[in-house]
């Protein structure tokens, strides 16, 4: 019976080979498109999810009432991260980052001898690797970025510059950028940033560089930083938002009428 069906199937293909080929091509194309769409949607939905730390990673946003309505800012003052982790016990860790905004374009050239590589840089305070769980292949996460001249580089960048990412801690690299330049020593090597991550970078510099080079940085009425934090488990976010707003309104007259709130990092992309 099975052989009979096979013969019948082959006979029909031979008799209507044109329509059979068209049907096969249509079916294959449809399946391929469906698979690609499923993979793309899955990748979009999982963007930044690997960094969410069980839903406890948040970005601090600010609402301010203006004459033409309410405006929301994602840029915050530079001292905010340290203030939140020091004065609010609900905050497990916090960091301020600056992806070369406000004219600080992030792409520069980093060099090791005659090897010159274009790299995308970012500034961050010392709490960065406590807030964002990028694995360190080398270096002490408790000391990374404490030194103004220390930098953290990606595994791929280490391979391009040294050929081998092992034993590069303490090595000196030259950085060339319009905003700042000079020699820096490697204090950490981190695993490459996942492809489905919104923030892409190859090298992380100490936030202290901004504080040194810009007289307005470090002020409460500055808007240079993006502030991210990890809340302790069990924290009521709505109550924390009220407590955070009450605290930050006391810091400067520019924050007296602002309302601050947390946005889950996993929802940031979409």
N, C-alpha and C positions, 0 to 999 in steps of 0.2 A: 504494500500500500504506500509505503514511504517513497519507494523508487518511482511509483506511478505519479505521485504528486511532483516529484523532482522533474520527471520527464515532461509533465504538463506545464510546469513552471518555465522550463527552458524553451519549450515549443512556443509558449505565449510571448516570451522575450524575443525569440527569433522572428515571430510574426509581426510584433509591434515594437521593434527595437527603438524607433524614434521616440514614441511616447514614453517608453520605459526609461530611457536616458534622461528625458526631461523631468519625469517624476523623481528619479533618484537625485538629480541635481537640485531640484526644488526642496526635497526632503532634507538633503545634506546641508543646504544653505540655511534652511529654517532652523535646524538643530544647532548649527554652528553659531548663528546669530543669538539664539536663545541662551546658549552656554556663555557666550561673551557678555551678554547683558546681565546674566546672573552673577558672573565673576566681577563685573564692573560695579554693580549695585552693592555686592557684598564688600568690596574694597572701600567704596564710599561710606557705607554704614560703619565700617570698622576703623575709619580714619581717626587717629588720636586715641582710640579705645585702649590700646596697649599701655598708655601712660596714665590712665584714669585712677590707678591705685584704689580700686574698689569703689569708685565714685566719690572719693574724698579730695580729689584735686580740683581746685577752683581758680578762676580769675576774678580779681576785684574790678568791678565796673562802677562808674559814677553817673548818677542822674542829676541834672541841674535844670531848674525851671528858668526859662528865658521868656522874653516878651512874645516870641513867636511859637512857644510850646516848650516841651521838655526835650533836652538833648542828652544823649548818652555818650560818655567817653570811655574808651578802653585804656587810654594813657593816664597814668597816675603820677603822683609825686615820688621822687626818688627815695625819701626816708620811710615811705609807708611800710615796706616789707619788714624792716627791722623793728618798727614801732609795733606792728601787729604781733610779731612773734615774741616780743619782749613784754607786752602789756596785756595781751589777751590769752589766758591759759588754754582756751579751746584750740589755739593754733599750734599744730605740731611742728611745722617748719614753713618757711616762706622765702621767696627770692624775688628780686627785681631783675628784669632783663631789658635789654635794648638791642633790637636787631638792626642797629645802625639807622634808626629813624631820624627825623628832624634834620635831614641833609647828610647824615652819616651813612653813606652808602656802603654796604657791607662787603663788597667784593674787592679783595686786594691781592697782592702777590706775596707768597711766603717762600722763603728760599733756604736751602741747605747747600752751601757751596755753589756749584754750578747747576744745581737743580732748582728750577723756578716754577712754582705751581700757582695757578689762580685758585683762590680759596674764598669761601663765604664765611665771614666772621660774625660774632655776636658778643655783646657784653653781658655779664651776669655777676650777681653777688655770690658770696661763698656758699649760700644755701641751695644753689642750683641743683646739685646732684642728690640732695635730700628730697627735693620736690619732684624732680623729673627722674624717673628710675632708669636712666641709661646705664647699662653695665660698664664698669671700669675694667679694662684689661690690665692697666698698670696705674699705679698712683693710689694715694690715700684720699678718699672722698671727703674726709674731715679737714683736709688741708688744701684741697684744690681751690684755686682762686683767692686764697688768703694773701698770697704774695702778688703785689701789683705787676711784677714782671713774669709771673708764671702763667702758662697757658695750658689748655687741654685741647688735644687734637684728635681727630677721628682715626680709626684703624686704617682706612683706605689712604688717608693723607700721610700717615706714618710710613706705609708701604711705598708710596710714591717718592717720598723724600729720603728714606733710608734703605729701602729694599727689604727691610725686615722690621716689623713693629716691636720686636723684643729689645729690651734694654736701651730704650731711648730716653728714659727719664733723666732730666738734667741736661740734655743736649740743647744747644743754642740754635735758634732759627732767626732769620731776618724777616721782618714784616714791612711791606711798603704799601702805604695807603695815604690818600690826600689828607685825612684827618689826623693820623698819627703814624709813626714808624719807629723802627728801632729793633734792637735784639731782645728776644724773649727766650726763656728756658722752658722746656716741657715739664709740666708737673703731673700730667695724667694723659692717658690714651683711653678713649671711650669707644665702645662698639658703635659701628655705623648707625646713623639715624635711620629707622625704618622708612621704606618708601611711602607708606600711607600715613605720613606725619606732616602736619601743615608747616611746622618750623623746621627748615632745613639749614644746616650749618656744618662747617668743617673744623672750625677752630673757635674756642671760647676764650675771651679776654676778661680780665678783672674789671668790674664796674668802676673800680677806683680810677681808671684812666679817664673816664668821663668826668668824674668829680674833680680831677686835677686840671683838666683842659678846658672846662666850661664853667665860668663863674656862677652861672645860674643853676647848674646842676646841684642837687643836694638841698634845694630850697623847697618848702612845702607848696609853693605856688608854681613849681615847675611841672611840666607834663612830658617828661622824657621816658618814663619807665612803664613797663607792663608788670603788674604785681600778681604773683601766683602763690597759692598757699595750700597746705594740706591740713584739713581739719581732723581733730581727734575723733575716733569712732564714737557714735552716739550723740554727736553735737546737733542741736536743733538749728538748722540753717536760718530760719526766719528770725528766731531770737538773736542769733549771732549777728545777722544783718543790722538789727536795731542797736545792738551793743557796739558794733563796729562804727556805725554812723555817729552814735553819741560820742565815742572816743575821738574820732577823726575831726569832728566839728570843733573840738577844743584846740586843735593844733595850729590853725591859721585862719585869718579872716576870710581867705579865699575858699575855705571849706565849710564856713558857718551855715550856709544854706544848701549844701549838697547832701544828697542821699547816696549812700554806698551799699552795694549788694554783691553777692557772689553768683557767678555763672559757672555751672559745671563744665569742666574742660572738655568732657566727652561730647557736649552739645555745641562747642564753639564752631566747629567746621560747618555743620548743617543748620 
